[in-house]
Structure formats: C-alpha cells, structure tokens
Amino acid sequence: MVSVRKVIPWRGDLRVRLGTWCYRTGLLGPLRQVRGWRIRDLRILAYHRVLTLADPELFEFDLEVVSASAERFREQMLLLRRKFHPISLGEVVRRIEAGQPMPRNAVAVTFDDGYDDNYRVAFPILRELGVPATFFVSTGHVDDGLPFAYDWLAHMVLRSTEPRLQLPEVGLDVRLPARRDLRRKLVENLLDRLKSLDDAAQAALITGLEKAWNMPRDRVVADCRPMGWSQLREMHQAGFEIGSHGVTHRMLAKLPQEELEWELFESHRVLERELGSAPSLLSYPVGGDRAFDARVIQASRAAGYRLACSYISGTNPDPAVNRYALYRLPVERQMGPGWFAAMVSLPGLMAYPTARRTGASAGES
C-alpha cells in the first residue's frame, strides 16, 4: 500500500506549475538532456493500480492506490519509450553484478501489491509498447483472492453506517462524516497512525473493527482483488518480471525474526514453485523507513533476493550502493502529462518528498 506522504501544499503547487510550464514551453527537453549528460542515475517508477473510474467518488476503496487511468498510463509509457531508456530490474541486477554503469536516462517501471487491473489494464499496454516492468505480489493474497487488510480497513470506514470511529489504540474517537471526501481524509490519517503500531496490534485493530461493525474480510471483491496464478504465469512467460511483496503484506520491520524470515523465504518458495524460476527481486510492503531496516535487509539477502525496492522517494545515483533499499518515484492519480514528464525528467525538483519516520538510514545495504 501507499506510504503516506507529507507534502507542504504551496511547494506541491509550485512543482506542478513549474513542471507543467517547462513541459508546455518545450524547455523540459533541453533540461532533461543537460541532466542526462551530468547525472547517470536509475529512476524507478512506483505504481499500484491502473484504473479508469467513471466517478472516483463512488469508488469504495482507497483512491490513493490508483496511480493512473488507462489512458494516462498509456501516455506515460509512450513518453518513457520516446524520451528515456526503459530498463528491467533484472537488467539492473546484471549491470550491478558486472560492474557496468546504468544507461543514460534509465527508468524502470514497477507495480506493488498485484491488483488484477495490473493484468487487465497495465499488462496489455506494456506488452504492446514493449516497456519492461516488474510486478511485486504478495503470494498469500494470490492464493486466497481476498483484499489486503489495509484496503479493507479503508473500505469499512468508507461504507460504515456507524456514527463514530472509536480506536483508542491510535488515539481516534471521531464522528464519521457523511461526506465521502472527508471520510477519505480520515482513512489517510488512520492508515498513517496504524503503521506506527507493531504487527500484532495492527492486525488486532483491523479484525476488531471487522467484528464490531460486522464487516468481515471473507470474500473476493471485484473492485479490489489480486491477480491469480494463471495471470501471473502468462505475464511471466511474456517476459515480465514477478517479484516478492511478502506473503501477507505485513510491515517486515515490525515482525519477530521467525515471522520475518517466513514472509521472505515462503514467498520466494511459492513464486519459484508457481512460476518455474527463483525470484530475485523484492519490494518491501509499505516500504517507508518504518517498514524495513538492517535486520530486514540481512534476511532478504539470506532468502536469495538480489535487489530490493523501498517506497522512499528519490533516484539511485549508484544502485550498487543501495541495491537492497532502492528509492522510487511514486506515480499519483492527480499527475497530468506535464507534471509526470517533469517528475521523471527532473526528479530532484519535481518528485514528492517522503516523510522520515525513524531517523534511521534507509540506504544501508
């Protein structure tokens, strides 16, 4: 799921205006070329869902994980093909291990969580345009087809007819607003607070609310379901990379050692069994600096992964240094063509910042 951002509003508006102006005036191209001559870094785009919603307000799950509509995603991939050097993460691993530099303007495309619209919407576009991509999936959700716990929590808050949301574990006791947009803001606040708890407390809070509100997460839901193994095998056979996102999408740094290792080793084992080849790529669930640490990185190496992605915003000047904590650039639903082009062209100026939560270095390898 999306790691909550804290963006200063006026700075966000300034980035959008400046990036869009550079795009519309044609200045972005020369700036991109100059940057490409000076800096040879790896940019990794982070997507979740690609969906065209007729009325976003009627969508009963978290809008924050919808990265783009189908039309906008196609535009974005066309831009990458024309102006950048799309690269697979597998190629990144090979270059790191051979001591070779990244190509100029190298950009990798990644998807977290493995929603079925990745197969229905994104995969055909990527295949048609010849843009490589990596899909990180949580194997337990592929097996059971159920929504992620965080998704279900958002769904409950959006749908509930209860008058109040009372969760003393995270310091919330508020009236549930009637307006859907206000409930979405409440969901964002709730998820941010939830991720400060340890894993057991997170699970207890969500299951407790399911019982209190009689909204059990016990069925497949069309608007929020993961891909199935047959879909993943088709994508894998078409040359797309399938990586691990754990088994149950839990924040790895908040797990006891035995459970942490199980999430990493078991997802590796299941992916190898189902797809016929051992996975080498990993994305930490949630992915902010509260979600992984040196202990998680060590366990990831031991499980056989050769590269891992965080959800911390930034680019990677030398991916060999932080190959187990690679930064990415989140793609958001509100991004128009100009803002997207500017973010990928000039990520240091145009990308979202990421709130630091722990003070720990996320770049340790």
N, C-alpha and C positions, 0 to 999 in steps of 0.2 A: 504494500500500500504506500501511498504517498507520504513522505516525511514532511511534516508541517513546516512551512516557511514563515519567516518573519521579515516582511519587506516594508521598508519605510515608504509610505504612499507617494510622496512627491518625487522621490527618487525613481520609483517604478514608473510613474507617469513620464518623467523626463527621459528615461531609457526608451520607452515606447515611442515618444515623439521624435527623439533624435534618430533612433534606428529607422523609423519609417521615413523620415525626411531624407536620410542618406540613401535609402533604397529607391525612393521616388525620383531623386535628382540624379541618380546614376553614380553618386560618389562612392557607394558601397563597393563596387567592383575594384577600383584602384586601391581603396583602403585594404580590401581583402588580399590583393596581390602584394602590397607592401608588407602586410603582416606575414604572409606566406614566405617572403624572402627572409624575414628576420627571425621567425619562430617556426620550428617544426615540431608541433605537439600533436597529441592524439586527442580528438574530440569524440566523446561517446554520448549519443543522444539517448535519453531515457523516456520511453513511452510506457503506458499501461493499456488503455483501451482506445480503440478507433471505432467510433460510433457516430452515425448521423441521427440526431434526435429531433423529431418534428417539433416537440415542445419540451425543452430541457426541464422546465419546472414540474412537469408531470413525471419525470424520471424518479423512481422510488429508491434509488441507491445513490451512493456518493458521486456527485458530479466531478469532484476533484480528481478522480482517477480516469476521467475521459480526457485523453490527450488531444484528440483531433477528430474532426468529421472525416468521412471517406474522401470527400472532395479535397479538403485541405491537406490530408495526408498525401494524396497523390501529388499535389503541388509541391509539397516539401520534398518528396523523394525525387521528383523531376529536378528540383533545384540541386539536390546533392549530386545527382548524376551529371548535370551540366557543369557545375562550378567547383565541385570538390572531388575527392578521391575516396569513394565508399570502400571500406575495408572490413573484413570479418574479424571477430575477436580471435578466431583460430589463427588467422594470419598474423595478428598482433603477437600471439604467443610464439609463433615460429620466428618472427623477427627478433623478439626479445632473446630467445634462446640461441639464435645465431649471431647475436651482437650486431644486428643490422638496424639502421635508423628507420623510422616511420616515413612513409611517403609524405610529400608536402600536401597540406590540406586534407590529411587523413581524417575521416569521420566514420565511426561505427554506429550502427543502429541496434538498439536493444529494447526488449519488452520485459517488464516484470509481471509476475503473477499468473499469466497464462489463461486469460479470459478467452472464451470461444470466439469472440469477434476478432481476435488475432488471426485465427484461421479463416473465418468467413470473410473478413474485410481486408485486413492488412496483408495477409499472405498472397492473395492473388495480385495485388498491386505490386508488391515487392518482386514477385516472380516475373511479372510482365516487364517490369522496368530493369530487371537484372541487378537489384540492390541487395547485397547480403544483409542478414540480420540474425540476431541471437534472441531466442525466446527462453526466459528463465521460468521454470514451472515448479510448483510445489506438488510433489508426487502423491501425497495423501489426498489432495483435492482432485487430482486427475482420477484417482481411484473411486472416490465417493461422489463426485459431482456436486458437492454442496458449496454454498457461498463461503468465502472467508469470514472468520469471526468479526473482523473489523467492518466488513461490508454489511454483515447482518446487524451489527450494532447501529450503524447509520440508518439502515432500513427500519429498525424498530423505532428509533427516535422520529424519523420522518412520518411513520404510519400510525404511531400510537394515538389512542383516544384518551389516554390518562391525562389528568390535569397537571401533574408535576413530574419532574425528573429528580429523583432523590438518590444521590450516590455519595454518601459521606466518605467513601474510600478516596474519592478525588475532589472532595470539597465542593460538591454541586448539590444544591437544593433550589431548583428554579421552576417557575411555571412554564409549561410547554407552550410556546407561542402558536397562534393559529396560522400565521403566515409561514409558507414553506421556505422562503429565503432566510427567515430568521432561524428556523429550525436547522438549516444547513450551516449557519454560523455557529450554532450551538454544537452541532456534530463536530465541526473543526476544533472547537475548544475542548470538547470531551475527548476526542482522539488524542490530542496533544497531552492532556492530563493523564490519560490512560497509559500512555507509553512511558511514563515515569515510574510506573509500578513494576514489580517483578512479575515473572511469567505466571506464576500461580495466582497472584492477585488479579491480574488481567483476566485470566480465564474465569475465575470465580465471579468477578463483576459481570461479565457478559452472560454467563449461564444463569446467574441470579436474576438478571433483568429478563431473560427469556422466560423464566418460571413466573416471576412476579407479574409480567404482562401477558402471559400465556401466548408467547410468540416463539415457539421452539424452532431452532435451525435444523430441521429434519427432512427437508425435501429439496429436490432440484428446482431452481427458479430460472425461468428462461432469460430474464434480463440480467442475471448475474451467475453464470455458470462457467466452469473451466473447460478447456479443451479436453477431448478424450484421447486415448492412446492411439486409435486409428488415425485421427487427425495429425497427431504429433509424428507418427511414423511416416505419413505422407509428406509432411514438411521436411522431416529429416532426410528422407530419400531424395527430395528435390534439392538438397544441398544446403538447407538452412540448419543452423546450429541450435541444439536444445541443451540448455544448461540447467543447473540445480538452483532452486529457490527454497531449499529445505524440504521437509516432508509436510509440515503442518503450518508453515508461515509464522513461526514464532521468532521473537527477537532473540538471536543466538546468544548475545552477551548476557542475557538475563536468565539463562538456563544453567542448572547444575552441570558439571562436567560430563557425566554419563549421558544426560539427555542431549547436550550439545553435540557430542560425538555421534549419537544415534541419528540426529537430524541430518548430519553431513554424510555419514557412511551409508545410512539406509537409502537416502535419496540417490546417492551415487550408484548403489547396487541396483535399485529399481530401474533407473534410467538405462543402465547397461543391459539389464535383462530385457527391457521392453524395446529398446532401440537398436540393440546389437553392437553397440560400441560404448566404451567407457567415456563418460563426460569429463571434460577438463575445465569447464567454465562454471563459475558460481556467482550469484548475486545475493548479498545479504538481505534477508527480509527486513523491510522498513528502511534499513541502510544508512540512517544517520549515525552520528558518533555515539549514540546510546545503544546502537544495535550490534556493534562489533568492537572488538578490542584485540590486544595482542594474543590473548588466550584463544579467541575465535580464529585468528589468522593462523596460529600454530596448528590448530585442529584441522583447518581447511587444507593446509599443506599435507598433513598426515593422511587425510582422506583421499588424496590423489588429485586434487584440483590444482591447476597450473596458473590460474588467474582468477581474480575476484573483483567484483564491482561494488562500490558503495552507492549511496544516493546523496552524496555530498556534491554540491555544485562546483564545477571547475573543469579544467582541462589537465592533460598529463604531459608535461614537457619531456619527461623521461620515464615512460611506463615501466621500465625495468626496476626503477626505484620503488614504486608503489604498486607493483603488479597484483598485490593482494588487498589493495584499497584504492582502486581506480576511481577517479572522480568522473561524474557525468553531468550532462546538461539536461535538466528536466524540460520536457515539452508540455505546454499547457494549452488547454482548450481555447483560451482567450487570445492566443497569438495569431495575429494576421500575417499575411505574407511578408510584409516589411519587417516586422518585429522578429519573425523567425529567421529570415535571411540575415538580419543584423546580428542576432544572437549567435548563429553558427559562424558568421564571418568575423565578428569581434567579440568573442565570448567574455573577455575580461571586462568589457564595458557594459555589455547588454544582458548578460545572464543573471538569473536570480541569485542572490546570496543565500547561504544556508545558515540557519541559526546554530551556533555551537552550544552544546548542552553539557558536556562533561569537562571540557578543558584538556582532554587527552588528545594526543596526536593521532589523527586518523590515517596518516601516511606511513605508519610503521609497516615494514614488510618483513 
